[in-house]
Amino acid sequence: MNRRAWAVCAAGFAAMAATVSPAAAHPHVWIEMRSDVVFNDQGLITAMNLMWTFDDGYAQMALDGLDTNRDGVYSPSELDPLTKENIASLKDYGFFTVMRYNGERQALGEVTEFGQIFSNEKLQLHLQVPLATPVDPTKGEFVAKVYDPDFFIAMDYAKDEPVTVIGAMPKNCQLVVKPVATDAEIEETRAMLATKGPEWKPENDEDFGALFAQPVTIQCKA
């Protein structure tokens, strides 16, 4: 695998996680996120749109050598190999996206819409992660979390308009985004993990990183 691939971060840090307890884990890469919950014309949730802005350290590593004509600009054709590499590698990690319906983890469809740009000195990746089967939020709770399972990559939503809705969301439904965890809450979670021990697992088949993720929920009134 090429060292520029996004999964280098995930795979490398996952290897480190084998020797570091969850309570001691700290992020080494940072992503600012924005997302859309996508509805079809029938009011069913079909996908999540994701836009990730990478920290400068990762961007410098990823872009190294890609400006092949050395004009100081990263054109779409120059970024295309990196983008395809990212998407192929992220597939092995479920695109760091977990969508649940009535508590059950939903299967994902094929990611076919994606792209990457470098603008204003920032590297951004956008992609649409579809559900294999659309779900009806009026008949069950929809919750989405986007996170690195091992918390070596911090993925936090932007402060302004972090999540929006696209399409025909039913009128009796609303979008709810849990605020980012405070330092105190993160340390409280670490302390809890330290007392639970390495064999402890969160509920609902979740993993370590899910404890630090910001849930995106569609809540509907009867």
C-alpha positions in Angstrom: 0.0 0.0 0.0 1.3 3.4 -0.9 2.4 5.5 2.1 0.1 8.3 1.0 -3.0 6.3 1.4 -5.4 7.5 4.1 -5.5 4.0 5.6 -1.8 4.3 6.4 -2.8 6.4 9.4 -5.6 4.0 10.4 -3.6 0.8 9.9 -0.4 2.1 11.5 -2.2 3.5 14.5 -4.3 0.3 14.8 -1.0 -1.6 15.1 0.0 0.7 17.8 -3.3 0.2 19.5 -2.3 -3.5 20.1 0.3 -2.3 22.6 -1.6 0.7 24.1 -4.6 0.4 26.4 -7.8 2.2 25.2 -7.7 4.4 28.3 -4.2 5.7 27.2 -5.0 6.3 23.5 -4.7 9.8 22.1 -5.4 11.1 18.6 -2.4 11.7 16.3 -4.4 12.9 13.2 -7.2 15.5 13.2 -10.2 15.8 10.9 -12.8 18.6 10.8 -16.1 17.1 9.5 -19.3 18.2 7.9 -22.1 15.8 7.0 -25.4 15.6 5.3 -28.2 13.1 6.0 -29.7 12.3 2.6 -33.4 11.6 2.1 -35.1 10.4 -1.0 -38.5 11.7 -2.3 -40.3 9.2 -0.2 -38.8 10.5 3.1 -36.5 7.5 3.5 -32.8 7.9 4.6 -30.6 6.7 1.8 -27.0 7.9 2.6 -24.6 10.2 4.5 -22.6 12.8 2.6 -19.2 13.3 4.3 -16.7 16.1 3.9 -13.4 15.8 5.8 -10.8 18.6 6.1 -7.4 17.1 7.1 -4.9 18.6 9.5 -1.8 20.2 7.9 0.6 17.5 9.0 -1.4 14.7 7.3 -2.0 16.9 4.2 1.7 17.6 3.8 2.5 13.9 3.9 -0.3 12.9 1.6 0.5 15.6 -1.0 4.3 14.9 -1.1 5.3 14.4 -4.7 1.8 14.8 -6.2 2.5 18.2 -7.9 4.1 16.5 -10.9 4.4 19.6 -13.1 5.7 21.6 -10.1 3.4 24.6 -10.8 2.4 24.9 -7.1 -1.2 23.7 -7.8 -2.7 20.3 -7.2 -5.0 19.7 -10.1 -7.8 17.1 -10.1 -5.7 14.8 -12.3 -2.8 15.0 -9.9 -5.0 14.3 -6.9 -7.0 11.5 -8.6 -4.6 8.7 -7.7 -4.5 9.7 -4.0 -8.3 10.0 -4.0 -8.9 6.5 -5.4 -6.3 5.1 -3.0 -8.1 6.8 -0.1 -11.5 5.4 -1.1 -10.2 1.9 -1.7 -8.4 1.8 1.7 -11.2 3.4 3.6 -13.5 0.6 2.4 -11.6 -1.8 4.6 -12.7 0.4 7.6 -16.3 0.9 6.6 -15.4 4.5 5.7 -15.3 5.1 9.5 -19.1 5.4 9.3 -21.6 3.4 11.4 -25.3 3.9 10.7 -27.8 2.2 13.0 -31.6 1.8 12.7 -33.4 0.8 15.9 -30.0 -0.1 17.4 -29.1 -2.4 14.5 -26.0 -1.6 12.5 -26.9 -1.2 8.8 -25.1 -2.6 5.8 -23.4 0.0 3.6 -23.8 0.2 -0.2 -21.0 0.9 -2.7 -19.3 4.2 -2.6 -19.3 5.7 -6.1 -19.5 9.4 -5.5 -16.3 10.9 -4.1 -13.6 13.5 -4.8 -10.8 15.5 -3.3 -9.5 19.1 -3.5 -6.6 21.2 -2.1 -7.8 24.7 -1.7 -6.9 27.6 0.7 -4.0 25.4 1.9 -6.4 22.7 3.1 -6.9 19.1 1.8 -10.5 18.0 1.7 -12.1 14.7 0.9 -15.8 14.3 0.1 -17.8 11.1 -0.4 -21.3 9.8 -0.2 -21.7 6.6 1.9 -25.0 5.0 1.0 -27.1 2.5 3.0 -27.6 -0.8 1.3 -31.3 -0.5 2.1 -33.0 2.9 2.8 -34.7 3.2 6.2 -37.8 5.0 7.4 -37.1 7.3 10.3 -40.7 7.6 11.2 -40.8 3.9 12.2 -37.5 3.7 14.1 -34.6 5.8 15.3 -31.7 6.5 12.9 -28.3 7.2 14.5 -25.0 7.8 12.6 -21.5 8.0 14.0 -18.3 8.8 12.0 -15.2 8.0 13.9 -11.9 6.0 14.1 -12.5 2.9 16.2 -9.2 3.2 18.0 -9.4 7.0 18.6 -6.0 7.6 17.1 -7.7 9.9 14.5 -9.8 12.6 16.1 -12.9 13.3 13.9 -14.9 16.3 15.2 -17.7 18.2 13.6 -17.2 21.8 12.6 -18.7 24.4 14.9 -20.9 26.1 12.2 -23.5 24.0 10.4 -21.8 20.7 11.1 -24.7 18.6 9.8 -27.5 19.4 7.4 -30.4 17.6 5.7 -30.7 17.0 2.0 -34.0 15.9 0.5 -37.5 15.3 1.8 -37.1 14.8 5.5 -40.6 14.1 7.0 -42.1 17.2 8.6 -42.5 15.4 12.0 -38.8 14.7 12.2 -35.8 16.7 13.4 -32.0 16.5 13.1 -30.1 16.3 16.4 -26.3 16.5 16.7 -24.7 15.8 20.1 -22.2 18.5 21.1 -18.5 17.6 21.0 -17.3 16.0 24.2 -15.5 18.3 26.6 -12.0 17.6 27.9 -13.6 16.7 31.2 -16.0 14.2 29.6 -13.2 12.6 27.6 -11.1 12.2 30.8 -14.1 10.8 32.6 -14.5 8.2 29.8 -10.8 7.3 30.0 -11.1 6.9 33.7 -14.1 4.6 33.2 -12.1 2.5 30.6 -9.2 2.2 33.0 -11.4 0.6 35.6 -13.2 -1.7 33.2 -10.1 -3.4 31.8 -9.1 -4.4 28.3 -11.8 -7.1 27.9 -14.7 -4.7 28.4 -16.8 -3.9 25.4 -19.4 -1.1 24.9 -23.0 -1.9 24.4 -24.6 -2.7 21.0 -21.5 -4.2 19.6 -19.8 -0.8 19.5 -16.1 -0.3 19.8 -13.8 2.0 21.7 -13.9 5.0 19.3 -17.7 5.1 19.4 -17.5 6.4 23.0 -15.9 9.6 21.8 -18.0 10.1 18.6 -20.7 12.7 18.1 -24.0 10.9 17.3 -26.2 12.3 14.5 -29.8 11.4 15.2 -33.0 11.7 13.2 -35.8 11.9 15.8 -39.5 11.7 14.7 -42.7 12.4 16.6 -45.5 9.9 16.4 
